[in-house]
């Protein structure tokens, strides 16, 4: 096992199965170009996997999941959080597993296809960026609450393009807060969009027997 591999296994993996070339170089005390070369060699031996330029993972580590990559996809705050169908599935509200990990952010970003998963990014107005918490069961990352995940889904389904306009069968948890949904809807600054989301929410709530 070479020096870089020892650094990864002894120093980095106890904290996270996802890491950058820059962190490896710093911990190993070598130039970033040398760290990149050694990581590429480890990747050829299937010891690590390249996510994108400068970002690596050990997918067979017990703490790894495609969701654990999300915090490392953003160089600056506020970053992004797992939401939409990905969060609804993780919360047990839908059975369907989306083909890509859905991430909500405040900046426009192109989709990313990697060796571990595809990632799709959805831009939301800054006032609506929130309603997430730390998730630790399949990696450590920010995930929308059940209410915010559903709100985000209705929000994007009502915008131009109408993504997620057809939702799979929904199982709403007993402690789901209609008040929290109402609060998020009220924050939409564009009246026609706010009305469209509100009407979709009322229709959905009626279908699952929620009082709004």
N, CA, C and O of each residue as an XYZ file, in Angstrom:
848
protein
N       0.852     -1.187      0.000
C       0.000      0.000      0.000
C       0.893      1.244      0.000
O       1.757      1.389      0.865
N       0.684      2.148     -0.978
C       1.541      3.326     -1.047
C       1.139      4.372     -0.002
O       0.153      4.210      0.717
N       1.925      5.441      0.059
C       1.735      6.460      1.097
C       0.350      7.099      1.017
O      -0.314      7.270      2.040
N      -0.084      7.449     -0.181
C      -1.397      8.082     -0.352
C      -2.506      7.141      0.099
O      -3.456      7.568      0.755
N      -2.391      5.877     -0.246
C      -3.408      4.907      0.174
C      -3.469      4.808      1.696
O      -4.553      4.715      2.272
N      -2.315      4.830      2.342
C      -2.300      4.758      3.811
C      -2.971      5.989      4.420
O      -3.709      5.884      5.400
N      -2.709      7.145      3.834
C      -3.340      8.376      4.325
C      -4.856      8.284      4.189
O      -5.590      8.648      5.108
N      -5.321      7.798      3.047
C      -6.766      7.676      2.823
C      -7.383      6.728      3.836
O      -8.373      7.068      4.485
N      -6.809      5.548      3.977
C      -7.417      4.518      4.832
C      -7.269      4.835      6.325
O      -8.160      4.528      7.118
N      -6.158      5.442      6.700
C      -5.920      5.671      8.130
C      -6.433      7.018      8.632
O      -6.822      7.140      9.793
N      -6.435      8.032      7.760
C      -6.770      9.380      8.218
C      -8.090      9.917      7.672
O      -8.801     10.634      8.375
N      -8.425      9.580      6.431
C      -9.610     10.186      5.810
C     -10.867      9.336      5.966
O     -11.926      9.854      6.320
N     -10.758      8.038      5.703
C     -11.952      7.183      5.744
C     -12.646      7.140      7.104
O     -13.868      7.001      7.140
N     -11.928      7.251      8.228
C     -12.656      7.281      9.501
C     -13.621      8.456      9.623
O     -14.519      8.443     10.465
N     -13.434      9.474      8.778
C     -14.291     10.665      8.830
C     -15.277     10.726      7.666
O     -16.427     11.126      7.846
N     -14.834     10.335      6.483
C     -15.717     10.392      5.316
C     -15.158      9.531      4.189
O     -13.946      9.506      3.978
N     -16.034      8.819      3.454
C     -15.570      8.028      2.315
C     -15.448      8.853      1.035
O     -15.142      8.311     -0.027
N     -15.684     10.154      1.134
C     -15.571     11.062     -0.013
C     -14.536     12.126      0.334
O     -14.563     12.679      1.433
N     -13.623     12.417     -0.590
C     -12.533     13.342     -0.281
C     -12.008     13.967     -1.568
O     -12.267     13.471     -2.664
N     -11.274     15.051     -1.421
C     -10.743     15.774     -2.572
C      -9.252     15.510     -2.745
O      -8.566     15.073     -1.821
N      -8.774     15.784     -3.943
C      -7.339     15.687     -4.210
C      -6.572     16.636     -3.306
O      -5.500     16.297     -2.804
N      -7.129     17.838     -3.099
C      -6.449     18.843     -2.276
C      -6.251     18.354     -0.848
O      -5.187     18.560     -0.265
N      -7.260     17.710     -0.282
C      -7.154     17.207      1.089
C      -6.136     16.076      1.164
O      -5.343     16.013      2.103
N      -6.157     15.184      0.179
C      -5.184     14.082      0.154
C      -3.767     14.636      0.081
O      -2.881     14.177      0.801
N      -3.552     15.625     -0.791
C      -2.222     16.215     -0.937
C      -1.755     16.847      0.370
O      -0.600     16.691      0.768
N      -2.665     17.564      1.034
C      -2.306     18.222      2.291
C      -1.963     17.204      3.370
O      -0.952     17.342      4.059
N      -2.799     16.186      3.517
C      -2.560     15.181      4.560
C      -1.303     14.355      4.274
O      -0.584     13.955      5.190
N      -1.055     14.108      2.989
C       0.109     13.290      2.620
C       1.393     14.108      2.553
O       2.485     13.542      2.496
N       1.272     15.436      2.560
C       2.447     16.289      2.496
C       3.139     16.248      1.152
O       4.367     16.289      1.071
N       2.329     16.166      0.077
C       2.898     16.103     -1.270
C       2.203     17.132     -2.160
O       1.177     17.702     -1.788
N       2.771     17.355     -3.327
C       2.165     18.286     -4.281
C       0.838     17.729     -4.780
O       0.637     16.516     -4.835
N      -0.063     18.637     -5.142
C      -1.377     18.190     -5.609
C      -1.255     17.348     -6.878
O      -2.013     16.397     -7.064
N      -0.311     17.688     -7.747
C      -0.130     16.915     -8.980
C       0.288     15.481     -8.662
O      -0.152     14.542     -9.325
N       1.135     15.314     -7.651
C       1.546     13.964     -7.258
C       0.392     13.198     -6.626
O       0.236     11.999     -6.853
N      -0.415     13.894     -5.831
C      -1.587     13.250     -5.231
C      -2.560     12.802     -6.307
O      -3.126     11.711     -6.229
N      -2.752     13.646     -7.315
C      -3.652     13.302     -8.416
C      -3.159     12.077     -9.168
O      -3.949     11.207     -9.534
N      -1.864     12.009     -9.396
C      -1.274     10.854    -10.089
C      -1.463      9.579     -9.274
O      -1.837      8.540     -9.818
N      -1.202      9.659     -7.963
C      -1.336      8.472     -7.113
C      -2.791      8.039     -6.982
O      -3.076      6.842     -6.933
N      -3.720      9.000     -6.924
C      -5.144      8.666     -6.857
C      -5.605      7.987     -8.142
O      -6.404      7.051     -8.105
N      -5.101      8.461     -9.275
C      -5.450      7.832    -10.548
C      -4.952      6.389    -10.587
O      -5.614      5.508    -11.135
N      -3.783      6.162    -10.002
C      -3.247      4.797     -9.938
C      -4.129      3.918     -9.047
O      -4.396      2.764     -9.382
N      -4.580      4.462     -7.916
C      -5.478      3.715     -7.035
C      -6.813      3.438     -7.719
O      -7.422      2.390     -7.506
N      -7.259      4.377     -8.537
C      -8.518      4.179     -9.271
C      -8.378      3.053    -10.283
O      -9.307      2.269    -10.476
N      -7.227      2.972    -10.927
C      -7.003      1.878    -11.888
C      -7.010      0.529    -11.175
O      -7.357     -0.491    -11.771
N      -6.630      0.526     -9.913
C      -6.663     -0.705     -9.127
C      -7.981     -0.917     -8.406
O      -8.110     -1.829     -7.590
N      -8.961     -0.071     -8.709
C     -10.320     -0.174     -8.138
C     -10.335      0.001     -6.620
O     -11.208     -0.531     -5.934
N      -9.371      0.744     -6.111
C      -9.349      1.031     -4.675
C     -10.120      2.311     -4.346
O     -10.688      2.438     -3.261
N     -10.137      3.247     -5.280
C     -10.938      4.464     -5.146
C     -11.667      4.687     -6.468
O     -11.332      4.075     -7.482
N     -12.657      5.561     -6.449
C     -13.428      5.875     -7.653
C     -13.446      7.386     -7.851
O     -13.677      8.147     -6.912
N     -13.201      7.801     -9.081
C     -13.246      9.232     -9.400
C     -14.699      9.658     -9.589
O     -15.422      9.071    -10.393
N     -15.128     10.686     -8.844
C     -16.471     11.230     -8.989
C     -16.482     12.280    -10.091
O     -17.313     12.239    -10.998
N     -15.569     13.200    -10.002
C     -15.321     14.220    -11.016
C     -13.912     14.732    -10.769
O     -13.230     14.247     -9.866
N     -13.470     15.689    -11.541
C     -12.108     16.189    -11.364
C     -11.905     16.695     -9.931
O     -12.630     17.568     -9.454
N     -10.915     16.132     -9.269
C     -10.566     16.579     -7.929
C     -11.381     15.978     -6.809
O     -11.165     16.317     -5.645
N     -12.327     15.080     -7.129
C     -13.196     14.501     -6.098
C     -13.224     12.986     -6.242
O     -13.423     12.460     -7.337
N     -13.022     12.286     -5.121
C     -12.880     10.836     -5.123
C     -13.708     10.211     -4.012
O     -14.140     10.894     -3.083
N     -13.925      8.905     -4.119
C     -14.690      8.196     -3.093
C     -14.245      6.743     -3.019
O     -13.606      6.216     -3.929
N     -14.604      6.112     -1.900
C     -14.423      4.668     -1.731
C     -15.827      4.083     -1.612
O     -16.357      3.987     -0.505
N     -16.446      3.687     -2.740
C     -17.857      3.278     -2.729
C     -18.173      2.038     -1.905
O     -19.311      1.864     -1.467
N     -17.180      1.168     -1.684
C     -17.473     -0.035     -0.892
C     -17.347      0.205      0.613
O     -17.479     -0.731      1.402
N     -17.096      1.435      1.008
C     -17.044      1.772      2.433
C     -18.463      1.753      3.003
O     -19.385      2.219      2.334
N     -18.669      1.229      4.216
C     -20.029      1.116      4.767
C     -20.752      2.448      4.939
O     -21.982      2.475      4.972
N     -20.019      3.550      5.050
C     -20.655      4.857      5.217
C     -20.920      5.565      3.894
O     -21.410      6.694      3.875
N     -20.593      4.899      2.785
C     -20.776      5.571      1.493
C     -22.178      5.362      0.945
O     -22.757      4.283      1.076
N     -22.704      6.387      0.342
C     -23.883      6.304     -0.514
C     -23.745      7.425     -1.533
O     -22.994      8.372     -1.294
N     -24.446      7.350     -2.660
C     -24.382      8.461     -3.618
C     -24.772      9.794     -2.994
O     -24.307     10.847     -3.431
N     -25.628      9.751     -1.970
C     -26.045     10.993     -1.307
C     -24.895     11.627     -0.531
O     -24.851     12.848     -0.378
N     -23.967     10.811     -0.040
C     -22.843     11.333      0.737
C     -21.928     12.215     -0.103
O     -21.126     12.976      0.439
N     -22.046     12.115     -1.419
C     -21.233     12.933     -2.318
C     -21.726     14.378     -2.342
O     -20.937     15.298     -2.559
N     -23.025     14.581     -2.122
C     -23.653     15.894     -2.344
C     -22.938     17.044     -1.640
O     -22.680     18.057     -2.291
N     -22.600     16.952     -0.345
C     -21.934     18.096      0.296
C     -20.607     18.476     -0.355
O     -20.160     19.617     -0.239
N     -19.983     17.529     -1.036
C     -18.685     17.776     -1.656
C     -18.795     18.349     -3.065
O     -17.778     18.636     -3.696
N     -20.005     18.516     -3.558
C     -20.199     19.049     -4.907
C     -20.232     20.570     -4.931
O     -20.312     21.176     -5.999
N     -20.171     21.189     -3.755
C     -20.275     22.640     -3.662
C     -19.042     23.205     -2.976
O     -18.723     22.843     -1.843
N     -18.348     24.103     -3.683
C     -17.149     24.710     -3.114
C     -17.502     25.815     -2.128
O     -16.724     26.115     -1.222
N     -18.683     26.424     -2.303
C     -19.074     27.546     -1.455
C     -20.465     27.316     -0.883
O     -21.256     26.543     -1.423
N     -20.746     27.998      0.212
C     -22.083     27.989      0.789
C     -22.979     28.943     -0.007
O     -22.456     29.894     -0.587
N     -24.299     28.741     -0.065
C     -25.051     27.836      0.791
C     -25.099     26.386      0.318
O     -25.703     25.554      0.996
N     -24.491     26.052     -0.808
C     -24.473     24.657     -1.236
C     -25.819     24.176     -1.724
O     -26.513     24.885     -2.452
N     -26.192     22.963     -1.321
C     -27.458     22.394     -1.766
C     -27.901     21.295     -0.824
O     -27.135     20.845      0.028
N     -29.129     20.869     -0.979
C     -29.669     19.801     -0.133
C     -30.458     18.816     -0.982
O     -31.027     19.192     -2.006
N     -30.494     17.562     -0.561
C     -31.244     16.520     -1.257
C     -32.730     16.781     -1.047
O     -33.176     16.994      0.080
N     -33.493     16.763     -2.137
C     -34.923     17.058     -2.030
C     -35.671     16.347     -3.149
O     -35.166     15.405     -3.760
N     -36.899     16.826     -3.405
C     -37.740     16.323     -4.486
C     -37.952     14.813     -4.334
O     -38.130     14.329     -3.217
N     -37.935     14.073     -5.429
C     -38.253     12.645     -5.341
C     -37.222     11.868     -4.523
O     -37.557     10.875     -3.877
N     -35.969     12.322     -4.552
C     -34.939     11.635     -3.758
C     -35.271     11.692     -2.275
O     -35.191     10.681     -1.577
N     -35.644     12.872     -1.794
C     -35.974     13.017     -0.375
C     -37.292     12.326     -0.040
O     -37.415     11.702      1.014
N     -38.277     12.434     -0.930
C     -39.555     11.753     -0.681
C     -39.343     10.251     -0.541
O     -39.974      9.607      0.298
N     -38.458      9.693     -1.360
C     -38.159      8.261     -1.267
C     -37.438      7.927      0.040
O     -37.785      6.950      0.704
N     -36.450      8.718      0.408
C     -35.708      8.452      1.640
C     -36.597      8.585      2.874
O     -36.374      7.907      3.876
N     -37.596      9.449      2.805
C     -38.541      9.606      3.918
C     -39.640      8.543      3.900
O     -40.497      8.525      4.784
N     -39.622      7.657      2.900
C     -40.630      6.603      2.818
C     -41.978      7.082      2.317
O     -42.988      6.410      2.527
N     -42.014      8.244      1.652
C     -43.279      8.797      1.167
C     -43.638      8.291     -0.224
O     -44.808      8.297     -0.606
N     -42.640      7.854     -0.981
C     -42.876      7.219     -2.273
C     -41.957      6.007     -2.382
O     -40.887      5.970     -1.775
N     -42.389      5.018     -3.162
C     -41.568      3.821     -3.373
C     -40.576      4.011     -4.512
O     -39.531      3.361     -4.544
N     -40.897      4.888     -5.432
C     -40.073      5.087     -6.624
C     -38.708      5.661     -6.256
O     -38.611      6.647     -5.525
N     -37.662      5.030     -6.772
C     -36.304      5.541     -6.601
C     -35.934      6.293     -7.877
O     -35.852      5.675     -8.939
N     -35.712      7.591     -7.808
C     -35.407      8.348     -9.029
C     -34.089      7.910     -9.651
O     -33.199      7.402     -8.968
N     -33.983      8.114    -10.940
C     -32.774      7.705    -11.660
C     -31.578      8.585    -11.328
O     -30.433      8.179    -11.532
N     -31.832      9.780    -10.822
C     -30.758     10.694    -10.431
C     -31.024     11.203     -9.023
O     -32.163     11.205     -8.557
N     -29.975     11.631     -8.356
C     -30.121     12.271     -7.048
C     -30.545     13.714     -7.289
O     -29.865     14.453     -8.000
N     -31.663     14.113     -6.702
C     -32.203     15.455     -6.902
C     -31.679     16.390     -5.815
O     -31.843     16.126     -4.624
N     -31.052     17.479     -6.237
C     -30.449     18.433     -5.308
C     -30.996     19.825     -5.593
O     -30.987     20.276     -6.739
N     -31.471     20.507     -4.558
C     -31.972     21.875     -4.690
C     -30.871     22.839     -4.270
O     -30.209     22.635     -3.252
N     -30.680     23.890     -5.063
C     -29.633     24.869     -4.806
C     -30.117     26.244     -5.243
O     -31.210     26.369     -5.797
N     -29.318     27.269     -5.002
C     -29.710     28.623     -5.399
C     -29.011     29.074     -6.672
O     -29.250     30.187     -7.141
N     -28.166     28.248     -7.232
C     -27.417     28.603     -8.437
C     -27.684     27.590     -9.542
O     -27.933     26.413     -9.281
N     -27.627     28.066    -10.772
C     -27.814     27.180    -11.915
C     -26.583     26.298    -12.064
O     -25.457     26.795    -12.081
N     -26.793     25.000    -12.173
C     -25.681     24.067    -12.326
C     -26.067     22.991    -13.327
O     -27.219     22.559    -13.359
N     -25.113     22.553    -14.148
C     -25.414     21.462    -15.073
C     -25.502     20.131    -14.342
O     -24.910     19.960    -13.276
N     -26.235     19.200    -14.911
C     -26.322     17.855    -14.331
C     -24.937     17.211    -14.349
O     -24.099     17.531    -15.192
N     -24.720     16.315    -13.420
C     -23.444     15.615    -13.314
C     -23.687     14.120    -13.389
O     -24.484     13.574    -12.627
N     -22.995     13.457    -14.313
C     -23.028     12.000    -14.380
C     -21.686     11.484    -13.890
O     -20.637     11.870    -14.405
N     -21.725     10.616    -12.899
C     -20.484     10.091    -12.339
C     -20.541      8.573    -12.307
O     -21.540      7.965    -12.690
N     -19.463      7.980    -11.850
C     -19.396      6.518    -11.777
C     -20.297      5.959    -10.686
O     -20.610      4.769    -10.698
N     -20.721      6.798     -9.737
C     -21.542      6.299     -8.627
C     -23.005      6.689     -8.747
O     -23.870      6.004     -8.201
N     -23.301      7.782     -9.453
C     -24.691      8.228     -9.597
C     -24.740      9.423    -10.530
O     -23.725     10.045    -10.841
N     -25.964      9.724    -10.968
C     -26.211     10.974    -11.691
C     -26.806     11.969    -10.698
O     -27.549     11.590     -9.793
N     -26.472     13.234    -10.877
C     -26.961     14.283     -9.984
C     -27.621     15.372    -10.822
O     -27.047     15.859    -11.796
N     -28.835     15.743    -10.427
C     -29.559     16.819    -11.095
C     -29.782     17.943    -10.097
O     -30.139     17.704     -8.943
N     -29.564     19.184    -10.558
C     -29.638     20.344     -9.681
C     -30.803     21.235    -10.097
O     -31.017     21.490    -11.282
N     -31.546     21.701     -9.103
C     -32.741     22.502     -9.348
C     -32.605     23.828     -8.604
O     -32.461     23.870     -7.382
N     -32.657     24.901     -9.375
C     -32.458     26.230     -8.794
C     -33.762     26.766     -8.214
O     -34.810     26.715     -8.859
N     -33.684     27.280     -6.990
C     -34.855     27.817     -6.309
C     -34.535     29.229     -5.821
O     -33.375     29.549     -5.561
N     -35.560     30.072     -5.697
C     -35.307     31.431     -5.209
C     -34.732     31.375     -3.797
O     -35.054     30.480     -3.015
N     -33.874     32.348     -3.485
C     -33.128     32.321     -2.222
C     -34.040     32.259     -0.998
O     -33.700     31.608     -0.010
N     -35.187     32.926     -1.052
C     -36.107     32.932      0.092
C     -36.688     31.547      0.376
O     -37.172     31.286      1.477
N     -36.639     30.668     -0.617
C     -37.211     29.327     -0.462
C     -36.141     28.272     -0.198
O     -36.445     27.083     -0.099
N     -34.894     28.708     -0.084
C     -33.803     27.771      0.192
C     -33.755     27.535      1.703
O     -33.370     28.421      2.466
N     -34.144     26.353      2.118
C     -34.182     26.032      3.545
C     -35.069     24.833      3.779
O     -35.450     24.135      2.839
N     -35.400     24.594      5.042
C     -36.266     23.468      5.362
C     -35.576     22.125      5.253
O     -36.196     21.137      4.861
N     -34.299     22.077      5.594
C     -33.562     20.811      5.529
C     -32.867     20.549      6.857
O     -32.724     21.444      7.689
N     -32.440     19.310      7.036
C     -31.759     18.901      8.264
C     -30.693     17.875      7.901
O     -30.640     17.390      6.771
N     -29.856     17.557      8.863
C     -28.772     16.605      8.624
C     -29.308     15.179      8.640
O     -30.095     14.804      9.510
N     -28.870     14.400      7.670
C     -29.264     12.993      7.538
C     -28.010     12.151      7.718
O     -26.978     12.460      7.121
N     -28.069     11.110      8.512
C     -26.862     10.339      8.830
C     -26.969      8.847      8.540
O     -26.006      8.112      8.759
N     -28.112      8.384      8.056
C     -28.283      6.932      7.921
C     -27.590      6.351      6.699
O     -27.121      5.214      6.748
N     -27.513      7.095      5.607
C     -26.804      6.628      4.405
C     -25.802      7.691      3.981
O     -25.899      8.258      2.893
N     -24.843      7.949      4.854
C     -23.921      9.046      4.627
C     -24.423     10.280      5.352
O     -25.547     10.293      5.854
N     -23.603     11.312      5.411
C     -23.976     12.551      6.086
C     -24.205     13.636      5.048
O     -23.292     14.000      4.306
N     -25.420     14.149      4.998
C     -25.775     15.175      4.010
C     -27.041     15.876      4.475
O     -27.743     15.388      5.360
N     -27.326     17.020      3.875
C     -28.544     17.760      4.197
C     -29.697     17.245      3.348
O     -29.557     17.051      2.140
N     -30.841     17.024      3.996
C     -32.026     16.523      3.300
C     -33.229     17.382      3.678
O     -33.366     17.802      4.827
N     -34.089     17.635      2.715
C     -35.312     18.383      2.985
C     -36.196     17.606      3.956
O     -36.231     16.376      3.928
N     -36.905     18.328      4.808
C     -37.915     17.684      5.650
C     -39.000     17.108      4.736
O     -39.077     17.494      3.570
N     -39.832     16.202      5.230
C     -40.914     15.687      4.380
C     -41.771     16.801      3.780
O     -42.141     16.746      2.607
N     -42.083     17.811      4.593
C     -42.906     18.921      4.101
C     -42.179     19.714      3.015
O     -42.771     20.057      1.991
N     -40.897     20.003      3.240
C     -40.162     20.809      2.261
C     -39.910     20.026      0.984
O     -39.935     20.595     -0.107
N     -39.667     18.721      1.108
C     -39.476     17.893     -0.089
C     -40.731     17.907     -0.951
O     -40.646     18.001     -2.176
N     -41.895     17.812     -0.312
C     -43.146     17.852     -1.068
C     -43.388     19.241     -1.636
O     -43.811     19.376     -2.784
N     -43.127     20.273     -0.847
C     -43.277     21.640     -1.356
C     -42.389     21.864     -2.574
O     -42.851     22.367     -3.598
N     -41.108     21.489     -2.467
C     -40.193     21.674     -3.594
C     -40.712     20.964     -4.838
O     -40.624     21.496     -5.945
N     -41.248     19.774     -4.657
C     -41.768     19.005     -5.789
C     -42.946     19.728     -6.435
O     -43.014     19.829     -7.659
N     -43.865     20.228     -5.628
C     -45.013     20.963     -6.168
C     -44.565     22.277     -6.803
O     -45.119     22.700     -7.818
N     -43.572     22.913     -6.213
C     -43.041     24.177     -6.735
C     -42.477     23.987     -8.139
O     -42.820     24.734     -9.056
N     -41.619     22.993     -8.307
C     -41.011     22.787     -9.626
C     -42.006     22.198    -10.622
O     -41.858     22.393    -11.828
N     -43.012     21.483    -10.133
C     -44.018     20.936    -11.050
C     -44.934     22.024    -11.584
O     -45.599     21.827    -12.601
N     -44.979     23.170    -10.913
C     -45.857     24.266    -11.326
C     -45.132     25.315    -12.159
O     -45.767     26.216    -12.707
N     -43.828     25.209    -12.259
C     -43.055     26.175    -13.043
C     -42.988     25.743    -14.503
O     -43.446     24.661    -14.870
N     -42.410     26.607    -15.320
C     -42.245     26.310    -16.740
C     -41.470     25.002    -16.893
O     -40.436     24.806    -16.255
N     -41.969     24.127    -17.730
C     -41.365     22.813    -17.910
C     -42.114     21.732    -17.164
O     -42.125     20.573    -17.579
N     -42.750     22.119    -16.044
C     -43.638     21.235    -15.297
C     -43.000     19.876    -14.983
O     -43.612     18.830    -15.201
N     -41.784     19.903    -14.478
C     -41.167     18.671    -13.991
C     -41.967     18.145    -12.815
O     -42.534     18.930    -12.055
N     -42.022     16.842    -12.652
C     -42.711     16.190    -11.531
C     -44.217     16.473    -11.516
O     -44.844     16.443    -10.458
N     -44.794     16.746    -12.689
C     -46.233     17.055    -12.727
C     -47.079     15.826    -12.409
O     -48.227     15.955    -11.983
N     -46.514     14.630    -12.614
C     -47.232     13.396    -12.293
C     -46.499     12.689    -11.159
O     -45.457     12.068    -11.370
N     -47.055     12.789     -9.956
C     -46.414     12.191     -8.789
C     -46.819     10.733     -8.623
O     -47.965     10.377     -8.899
N     -45.890      9.877     -8.172
C     -46.284      8.504     -7.825
C     -47.165      8.521     -6.582
O     -47.318      9.557     -5.935
N     -47.744      7.369     -6.252
C     -48.608      7.280     -5.075
C     -47.850      7.749     -3.835
O     -46.714      7.344     -3.589
N     -48.508      8.611     -3.063
C     -47.855      9.284     -1.945
C     -48.357      8.745     -0.609
O     -49.562      8.616     -0.394
N     -47.427      8.434      0.278
C     -47.756      7.991      1.634
C     -47.300      9.087      2.596
O     -46.108      9.211      2.876
N     -48.239      9.877      3.098
C     -47.907     11.020      3.951
C     -47.796     10.567      5.406
O     -48.721      9.934      5.915
N     -46.684     10.873      6.094
C     -46.531     10.440      7.489
C     -47.563     11.092      8.405
O     -48.088     12.163      8.102
N     -47.843     10.440      9.518
C     -48.885     10.912     10.436
C     -48.558     12.279     11.027
O     -49.465     13.051     11.339
N     -47.269     12.586     11.184
C     -46.893     13.865     11.788
C     -46.609     14.946     10.749
O     -45.995     15.965     11.066
N     -47.052     14.731      9.518
C     -46.840     15.714      8.453
C     -47.537     17.019      8.826
O     -48.687     17.005      9.265
N     -46.845     18.149      8.652
C     -47.371     19.449      9.067
C     -47.932     20.242      7.886
O     -47.180     20.750      7.054
N     -49.261     20.340      7.823
C     -49.899     21.168      6.800
C     -49.560     22.640      7.014
O     -49.502     23.407      6.053
N     -49.337     23.037      8.259
C     -48.981     24.428      8.564
C     -47.627     24.794      7.958
O     -47.442     25.904      7.459
N     -46.684     23.856      8.005
C     -45.376     24.124      7.404
C     -45.499     24.265      5.895
O     -44.847     25.126      5.303
N     -46.317     23.442      5.265
C     -46.564     23.577      3.826
C     -47.138     24.959      3.516
O     -46.692     25.628      2.584
N     -48.119     25.378      4.296
C     -48.759     26.682      4.088
C     -47.738     27.812      4.205
O     -47.781     28.779      3.444
N     -46.825     27.684      5.162
C     -45.804     28.719      5.359
C     -44.882     28.829      4.155
O     -44.539     29.935      3.736
N     -44.478     27.699      3.596
C     -43.606     27.730      2.424
C     -44.333     28.299      1.211
O     -43.763     29.090      0.460
N     -45.574     27.905      1.020
C     -46.339     28.419     -0.122
C     -46.449     29.940     -0.045
O     -46.337     30.621     -1.064
N     -46.664     30.472      1.146
C     -46.821     31.920      1.326
C     -45.547     32.691      0.979
O     -45.612     33.892      0.715
N     -44.401     32.028      0.975
C     -43.132     32.701      0.684
C     -42.854     32.850     -0.808
O     -41.916     33.552     -1.185
N     -43.637     32.214     -1.655
C     -43.429     32.336     -3.108
C     -43.769     33.760     -3.525
O     -44.886     34.221     -3.294
N     -42.817     34.462     -4.136
C     -43.016     35.890     -4.400
C     -43.773     36.190     -5.688
O     -44.186     37.330     -5.898
N     -43.965     35.200     -6.553
C     -44.663     35.423     -7.825
C     -46.103     34.934     -7.676
O     -46.321     33.726     -7.583
N     -47.093     35.829     -7.649
C     -48.476     35.427     -7.343
C     -49.030     34.284     -8.193
O     -49.602     33.351     -7.629
N     -48.887     34.310     -9.532
C     -49.433     33.188    -10.315
C     -48.818     31.840     -9.927
O     -49.510     30.823     -9.878
N     -47.519     31.845     -9.656
C     -46.859     30.601     -9.250
C     -47.333     30.184     -7.860
O     -47.562     29.001     -7.606
N     -47.477     31.148     -6.970
C     -47.953     30.840     -5.620
C     -49.345     30.208     -5.662
O     -49.615     29.237     -4.955
N     -50.216     30.762     -6.490
C     -51.577     30.228     -6.615
C     -51.545     28.818     -7.197
O     -52.276     27.937     -6.746
N     -50.694     28.609     -8.204
C     -50.605     27.290     -8.843
C     -50.125     26.233     -7.852
O     -50.669     25.130     -7.807
N     -49.105     26.568     -7.057
C     -48.593     25.619     -6.064
C     -49.646     25.359     -4.994
O     -49.840     24.221     -4.567
N     -50.319     26.413     -4.567
C     -51.352     26.263     -3.543
C     -52.475     25.354     -4.013
O     -52.954     24.507     -3.258
N     -52.896     25.530     -5.262
C     -53.972     24.689     -5.787
C     -53.529     23.241     -5.904
O     -54.311     22.336     -5.612
N     -52.304     23.004     -6.321
C     -51.790     21.632     -6.397
C     -51.739     21.011     -5.003
O     -52.058     19.835     -4.828
N     -51.340     21.799     -4.027
C     -51.259     21.305     -2.661
C     -52.648     20.951     -2.139
O     -52.828     19.889     -1.543
N     -53.620     21.812     -2.351
C     -54.979     21.532     -1.895
C     -55.517     20.251     -2.530
O     -56.140     19.422     -1.866
N     -55.262     20.110     -3.830
C     -55.741     18.927     -4.544
C     -55.089     17.662     -3.993
O     -55.757     16.651     -3.779
N     -53.785     17.729     -3.767
C     -53.066     16.565     -3.245
C     -53.523     16.249     -1.822
O     -53.749     15.088     -1.483
N     -53.658     17.284     -0.989
C     -54.074     17.079      0.401
C     -55.443     16.421      0.473
O     -55.674     15.539      1.300
N     -56.337     16.847     -0.386
C     -57.674     16.243     -0.410
C     -57.588     14.767     -0.780
O     -58.314     13.937     -0.234
N     -56.687     14.448     -1.717
C     -56.553     13.068     -2.169
C     -56.030     12.125     -1.105
O     -56.348     10.936     -1.113
N     -55.214     12.657     -0.172
C     -54.649     11.797      0.880
C     -55.340     12.007      2.225
O     -54.924     11.443      3.237
N     -56.389     12.816      2.233
C     -57.185     12.987      3.446
C     -56.610     13.928      4.474
O     -56.896     13.791      5.664
N     -55.787     14.905      4.036
C     -55.226     15.884      4.962
C     -56.132     17.098      5.067
O     -56.705     17.534      4.068
N     -56.265     17.641      6.253
C     -57.040     18.864      6.462
C     -56.094     20.050      6.345
O     -55.115     20.140      7.086
N     -56.384     20.974      5.404
C     -55.532     22.142      5.210
C     -56.301     23.416      5.506
O     -55.748     24.510      5.398
